[in-house]
Amino acid sequence: MENTTYFDYIIIGAGAAGLMLADAMVKDDFFSSKSILLLDKDSKFLNDRTWCFWEKGEGKFDSIVSKKWDHIYFAGQKFTKAYAIAPYSYKMVRGVDFYKTHLGRLKDHPNLTFLQEAVVNVTDNHSSVTVETTSNNYSAAKVFNSIFDYKMATHQKKYPVLQQHFLGWTVKTEKPVFDLDQVTYMDFSIPQKGNTRFMYILPFSKKEALVEYTLFSADLLPKKAYKNALDTYVKNDLQCGAYEITETEQGSIPMTSYDFSEHHTENIRYIGTAGGWAKPSTGYTFMSTAKKVPVLIDYLKTGKPLNKLSFKNRFWFYDLLFLDVLDKNNHQGHQIFESLFKKCPPQLIFKFLDEETNILEDLKFISACPTMPFTKALLNRIF
């Protein structure tokens, strides 16, 4: 542990953010003479997650998109509707396909080293950064850290910290109950129990789908509660007959407008979820990360301190108001989404959530939300 190996850059974590950043660096001539170390405690051989996103036409991840859909279904307690979402498609990338493709590409670049080691400490020494793992010491000029802990956000009270927490089952059913070309984007017809709770379905065939029980709330449920809710929905609501669970995925994504900037230093930048790259109002992280990585790459070339780069824009404030409302009125979440889908086409909702709308489109979206809770949230933030 006494010898320290030096790299120009160290990336901690081979998830979406770490691999996208490493991929962007090795493809850019600016970094061709730079040594890059990628660290992760896991081998990345398992399908441990599923990323979904909407996109117009063809995209840079299409070669690893395992399924895409052209329709979504929304179900509220008083309003339900199926939508064609063209020119968008809703796309799914399996974690294992993403890891295999990106790590396979990175092997072709001799200036990048991937090591399976667990990081235990990271220290900015001003002139360089020391990264300690369970078996070695490394140092670098710049370090990008994707290790997230909720304590990074929950130590403060200025910004609410909710969670998008979920349990998903890939199920094979006895009866053909799934619509192959339609994602159930949100089904709020289930008991809300004082929270914002919905079911989410990605169909792979008429008899196979990923069914996910998702909550937007501050606290996790007992493990059994997720399982019971899924079992009830699959059996009773879908009326699928007997079913078999072939895969499970469980997780929690932070929903907060806390911007994580105090954790960055001149030479350490938190990325991905740990850097606040998850869209605060939805938890969607994959395309948010894909958009931020090129900005970070361009910024790196300036040589400026890593803690001076800001991604904050007007959508950050919109998200903050939404989370203020959900934090104080978590039981009313389904009403917000029901109002939005009732008054807005999904194309406008997607465009707004992609942060690509103009001010007039912003106003159209905002006016579709329930007025009173958002007005109160705005006044509380101003005064």
Helices and strands as residue ranges (DSSP letters): E 4-12, H 16-26, G 29-31, E 36-40, E 50-56, G 62-64, E 65-69, E 71-75, E 80-84, E 88-94, H 95-106, E 112-116, E 119-124, E 129-133, E 137-145, H 151-154, E 162-173, E 182-187, E 196-205, E 208-217, H 223-232, I 233-237, E 243-255, G 261-263, E 268-270, G 272-275, H 286-300, G 306-308, H 314-328, G 330-332, H 333-343, H 346-353, H 359-367, H 371-382
